[in-house]
Amino acid sequence: MEEERKQFLCGVVEGFYGRPWSMDQRKVLFHWMQSWGLNTYLYGPKDDLKHRLLWREVYSPEEEGQLRTLIVEAQSRGLKFVYALSPGQDIVFSSSCDLTLLKRKLRQVSDLGCQAYAILFDDIDHSMCQADSEAFSSFAHAQVTVTNEIYRFLGEPPVFLFCPTEYCGSLCSPSVPKSQYLQTVGEDLLPNITVIWTGSKVISRKLSVDCLAEVEAVLQRPPLIWDNLHANDYDSRRLFLGPFKGREPQLRNRLRGLLLNPNCEFEANYIPLHTLGSWYRAGEEGRKDEELEYCPDRALSAALHDWMEELNQPLQAGRQSMRAEQRSSAPLSRCKTPDTSDNPLTFRGPCAVTKLPVFPLNSSSPPPSPTKSKGEREGREGEKKRSNQSNQPNHQPAGTRPGAPSSGRQGQKAQGRGLCGGKGLLSESQVRLLVGLHYLPHEHGPSAQTLLQDLTWLKTNCHLISANNKKAQPQKVEEWRSRASRFLSLCEDIAQLHCSVVGLHMLAGRTNLSDSSTLGSWKNCFHWCGKTTGADLLGVESEPWVFKGGVSGEVQMLLPIGSSSELFSHPPPLFPTSRLYNIRPYHSKDKVELYRMIRQLHLRTQGGQESSAAHPDVIGDRCLGPCLALCPDYSFILEDELGVCGCVLGVLDFRSFAKRCQASWLPAMRDKYPPKGGNTHPNTQDLIQLMEEDQGEYPDSLLYHFPSQLRLDALPELVDISVSRTLLTSLLTALKANGSQGVFCEVQPTDRQRLEFLTKLGFLEILRGEARNRDGVVLGRLL
């Protein structure tokens, strides 16, 4: 027993908020831990109801069987299984009934073969009820009294852990040495009970010998570190794939143990736990060779090498049936918490199935959208096939989904974005890129650092390539373009990585950096970039949740929309859907699909009656043609897997645009649709007249405050409003970045549908300023 008390406990604590891991995942975890020399697993998922919220309830016979199997599996691999209970939210410390229920629950677990325990009082209110205030001198006294009694009741097991409410330096009042709470714990808690500690912070960047010596003196015993270095339950958009870092192996002399509380997404923890094993082995007694000292970079390389072998193994038999098993076996109790595991980089999708064979996938893969029946989904696929079989670019067969890509377009998309269509294996460079983008909470990896440094430099020096800058040195301009090219190349690598991981499109676009770019182009967006970065807000002494979003959050801080708007985060759709969308700048090859979409929308408003059969382009030429021809830099496309499903077009300076239309566009249209000729449809000339009216004059008072114009079109099938909001934000960002102070969108009195659509999108909220509907014109001021 004394040897057990002296053993350094190193391993994993499943102690995060969110969906607990499945039973199968825990078994894989035990296999990993045995292979890497780790020795301890602590069961304490916050959202297992019978661990925390319903701690008084005993386990059902079925749950007992699962827990017994888990304990036996851990012990068979030489691991110490620690069962944790969190009664602190509502326990009455002075209640003999609550104490009896606590003993009953732990006795049940003991009868299943468990020999190590933990009582957790973290993340609770310090206040006590009236009965406890009368029975105990302090909150710490109440906790220590109950913990000591439970410890004796269980026979004083060699491993018994206690998590205080003040479990890190930042939570101690007024400080670690002067905390009355910790002093009571140190003096009154039985000496063989180990106290849990997280370091100077909840998520400590580093653990120092001095800080540990300070807390050890107060607690009168070496603490056990509950390490939240890789925990991501506070920000679902972040993932931490970097190595175990900031903890020297020599700290073992000051600790009872160290347990890593890792990512909620089980599959993301291979590198963190692999490198933790390297750290633990490097600190073993007798290892004095410098080559065996722990080096995070060296440990990361070794972990990457092993992870690559696992990622690219063939699919093993039996994997298809695991998801059904996981649905009933994730927590030990009936956990009804929402699924927070839909991180965009969780390994799912068509390509991922062939890559991740060793461990079971999370059972929370998004279901098909309930808004479409099976017949409707098959119908849409059929529309896609029929469109691919059409030999006429502008031909739209009856009943076909507008915007479905033709076979040629499909090939271009696959070639341009590198869709997963081959063997689908991740290369080592891609995995290194993935790790670099999702490194550690206080530190970005090399690839993310390069991305942010280049973007910041490009923003700071954007004046070098301004059209108004006549004095820029050629070498400085060349340096800007060179770094911009490197930045774009990295963006393309990230897009390809995303495609390889999820097997679908990534929301990415390309910047226009050609010499022929006008002042009104994407390169001038940097003028409006914010000056505050995530690193400035974060700081060494701040907790990582002070600034959310990781790399994507810092990139957003550098974008023109500012920090008050969430470009990459939106409310969930009204209807559940697993569909992914791609928003990108317009290319000339998109014209056919856009014309097809707008023509189909026009037919729907006309009740399905064709008004321009002889000239199928005339609707597109009127509604979209001028913007696409004269200001394509402000045109953005929305795609799903079937092709174009929406677009937003903008005009930066409407006065200048109207003059250019009169000079070039309208004469071209008159030539294309002559007033005489046997093939001209009677209604065509009416539309030509409407084109001329579209460029009519607007009051100077309007254009002075609202110089820009926009047009938004989307298929009725697009039920996810947040996608259209993002599409609209893309254009508004570009207009603002290039000097616009306001926009207007003309809505005809009969076009109530578009006005309702803009209102439904929260159009006024997006513009963040004064807006109103006046004389059929929606106005919005860009502040």
Beta strands, then each sheet from edge to edge (+ up, - down):
strand 1: 9-14
strand 2: 40-43
strand 3: 80-85
strand 4: 116-120
strand 5: 159-163
strand 6: 194-197
strand 7: 224-227
strand 8: 257-260
strand 9: 582-585
strand 10: 635-640
strand 11: 643-651
strand 12: 708-714
strand 13: 742-746
strand 14: 773-774
strand 15: 777-781
sheet 1: 1+ 2+ 3+ 4+ 5+ 6+ 7+ 8+ 1+
sheet 2: 9+ 10- 11+ 12- 13- 15+ 14-
end
